[in-house]
Amino acid sequence: MPLARSLTSLDQVSGGRLDVGLGIGWMRDEYTAVGADFARRGALLDELLDVLHGVWTREEFGHRGRRWTIPDAYVGLRPVQPAGPPPSPPDPPSTSAASVRPPCAGWAAGQQIRCDPAPGATADAIATLLDGVRATGADGCFVDLQQSVDTPDEALELGVKILGLLRG
């Protein structure tokens, strides 16, 4: 609940301009150090997304999940964005079943999703990520290719390759 309340406050202060970036981690040693199951990290993100969505869309909310239990309570503070700040899909998309899946689809409907491919990402990897975004039903997606290339011409070439892959 503290994370949801803090993000709601930031969404309020920013006038609804907050986008949320969440990650599940890639280093097995970090999970081992705190006694967490590395293989369940995607499921933990799924549950977190369910909690955030519930807090942001319901007046009263409670949750009983595998990891967290939150007693039913009146939430009160609402985000400016009706379904809450839109989450960015995790990268890489294959690390979790949560990658661009409901409830993200509900959040993305009628909104734009921001997509920041990893530096050096290939056209195939970016097209796969965008296929996941497309499956959410979002109206559009902002893709920042500047991390993936060295020059504007390379960005255009990469964009053309990605479009070709997406169009089949």
N, C-alpha and C positions, 0 to 999 in steps of 0.2 A: 504494500500500500504506500509506503513512503516514496518509492520510485514513481508510481502513478500520480501521486499528489504533486511531487516536484515537477514532473513533466507537464502536468495540467497547469501549474502556476506559470511555468515558462511559456506555454502556449498562450496563456492569458496575457502575459507581459509583452510577448512578441506580436500580439494582435493576430494570432493564428498562423504564424509563419514557421512554427517549429516542425522540423522533420526529425524522426528518431532513428538513430543508427544503433543496432544491437548486434552483438557478435557472440559466438559460442566458444571461441577459443580453438586453437589448433595444437597446442603443446600438451601432450599426454602427461608430462611430468608435473605440470601445474595442477592437474586434477588429482594425480596421485598424492601430491603434497598435502592436499586438504581432505583426502579420503573420499573423493567424489568419483563416480563411475563415468569415465571418458566416453564410453559407448552410449550413454544416456543423455549426452549434452544436447542433442537435437530435441529430445522429449522435454528436457527442462525449458528450452526456449519455447517450444510449443505451449507449455503450461504458462509460462510468463506472458506470452502473447494473449492467451485466453484471459488471464487476470487483467492485463491492461485494457483489453477490449471491453471486458465486463465493467470495470470501474468507469471507463469513459462513456459508456452507452446506457447505463442503468442508474436510476435514482437510488435504488437499494441493490446492494451487491454482496454476495458471499461466495466462497469457493471452497470446495473440498476436492483436492487433487492428490496426486501421488506424492508431490513434494511439499506443497503448501496447503494449509487450511486457514481460511479467513472467515471469521464469523459474519453473519448477515449484518449489514450496517447501512445507514443512510450515508451516501457519498457526498452530496452537496455540490462542491465546486465542480463546474463543468468546463471542458476545454472549449475554445472558440470554434475549432473545427468539429463539426457535428459527430464524427465517429472517432475523434481523437487525432493526435498528430500521426501522419502516415509513417509507417516504418519502412526503412530501406531493407531490401532483401539481403540476407546474409551472403557473404562471398567466401568461398565458392558455393554455388547452389547445391552441390551434391552432398554437403556435409550434414544436412538435416532434412527430414520430411517437412519441417517447418518452412523451408525455403519457398517463399511466395505461395502460401497455401492458406485456405481459410483458417483463422479469421482475417488474415491480411487481405483476402479477396474482398471482404466486406468493407474493409477500410479503404481499399484502393478504388472501389467503384465511384465513378464521378470525380476522380482525382488524378493527379499526375504522380508518378513514382520517380524518384531520383535513383539512378543506377551508376555507381562508380566502380568500373572494372579495375582489377588489380593492375599495377604497373606491368607492362609487357604482356598483358592478356592477349590471347590469340583471337582471331575472328570467330573461330568455332566456339571458344569459351564464352565470348560475349554474346553470340547468337543463342547459345544455350540459356544463358542468364535472361536474355530478353524473351525467349519463349516462355520461361517461367513467369515473367512479368505479364506477358500477353494473356496467360491463363488466368490471371486475377480479374480480368475485365476492366482494368484501368483504362481511362480515356487516353492516356499517353505516358511517355516515359522520357525523362531527361537523362541522357547518357553523356558522361564526361569522359571523353577519350584522350584528354591531354596527358594523363598519366601513362597511357599505353604507348605513346609514340614520341618522337623527338621533334617533328616538324608539322606545321599545318597540312602540308601536302600528304604526309604519311597518315594523318588523321582522316583526310578525305578518302584515301585509298582503302584504309581499314573500314571506314563507313560503307563504302561501296561493296566490299567483300561481305560485310555483315548483312547488308540488305539482300545481297544475292543468296546468302544462306537462308535468311528468313523467308524469302519469297519462293524458295524451292527451286 
